[in-house]
Amino acid sequence: MNRSPKRWALLLACAVVLSFIAILGRTESGKANAKTSWEYKVLKDTDMVEAERSLNQLGMDGWELVDFKRTEQRGPLDGTWIFKRPK
């Protein structure tokens, strides 16, 4: 393949710009994550009587499920539910 010097210069310029955007994007997102503070909510199985409705309401309130520990020898949704959301 015979490529002209102008084409190589254009490809190099595009590569530099894309690299700069990728590095800048990582740096900015890293700063945002480092500054984010979270609040947590821990619910026991007694608080989750109607799981689907409860989970939908928590989601609308900005809560995200981060962990679930099932209580041994009880129902499949009985356990400890841990949620977080940005402060």
Contacts in CASP RR format, 6 or more apart in sequence:
PFRMAT RR
TARGET T0000
AUTHOR 0000-0000-0000
METHOD contacts of the structure
MODEL  1
MNRSPKRWALLLACAVVLSFIAILGRTESGKANAKTSWEYKVLKDTDMVE
AERSLNQLGMDGWELVDFKRTEQRGPLDGTWIFKRPK
36 86 0 8 1.000
37 86 0 8 1.000
37 87 0 8 1.000
38 84 0 8 1.000
38 85 0 8 1.000
38 86 0 8 1.000
38 87 0 8 1.000
39 84 0 8 1.000
39 85 0 8 1.000
39 86 0 8 1.000
39 87 0 8 1.000
40 82 0 8 1.000
40 83 0 8 1.000
40 84 0 8 1.000
41 58 0 8 1.000
41 63 0 8 1.000
41 82 0 8 1.000
41 83 0 8 1.000
41 84 0 8 1.000
41 85 0 8 1.000
42 80 0 8 1.000
42 81 0 8 1.000
42 82 0 8 1.000
42 83 0 8 1.000
43 80 0 8 1.000
43 81 0 8 1.000
43 83 0 8 1.000
44 79 0 8 1.000
44 80 0 8 1.000
44 81 0 8 1.000
45 71 0 8 1.000
45 74 0 8 1.000
45 75 0 8 1.000
45 77 0 8 1.000
45 78 0 8 1.000
45 79 0 8 1.000
45 80 0 8 1.000
47 54 0 8 1.000
47 81 0 8 1.000
48 54 0 8 1.000
48 55 0 8 1.000
48 77 0 8 1.000
48 78 0 8 1.000
48 79 0 8 1.000
48 81 0 8 1.000
51 77 0 8 1.000
55 65 0 8 1.000
58 65 0 8 1.000
58 83 0 8 1.000
61 85 0 8 1.000
62 85 0 8 1.000
63 83 0 8 1.000
63 84 0 8 1.000
63 85 0 8 1.000
64 83 0 8 1.000
64 84 0 8 1.000
64 85 0 8 1.000
65 81 0 8 1.000
65 82 0 8 1.000
65 83 0 8 1.000
66 82 0 8 1.000
66 83 0 8 1.000
66 84 0 8 1.000
67 80 0 8 1.000
67 81 0 8 1.000
67 82 0 8 1.000
68 79 0 8 1.000
68 80 0 8 1.000
68 81 0 8 1.000
68 82 0 8 1.000
69 79 0 8 1.000
69 80 0 8 1.000
69 82 0 8 1.000
70 76 0 8 1.000
70 78 0 8 1.000
70 79 0 8 1.000
71 78 0 8 1.000
71 79 0 8 1.000
71 80 0 8 1.000
END
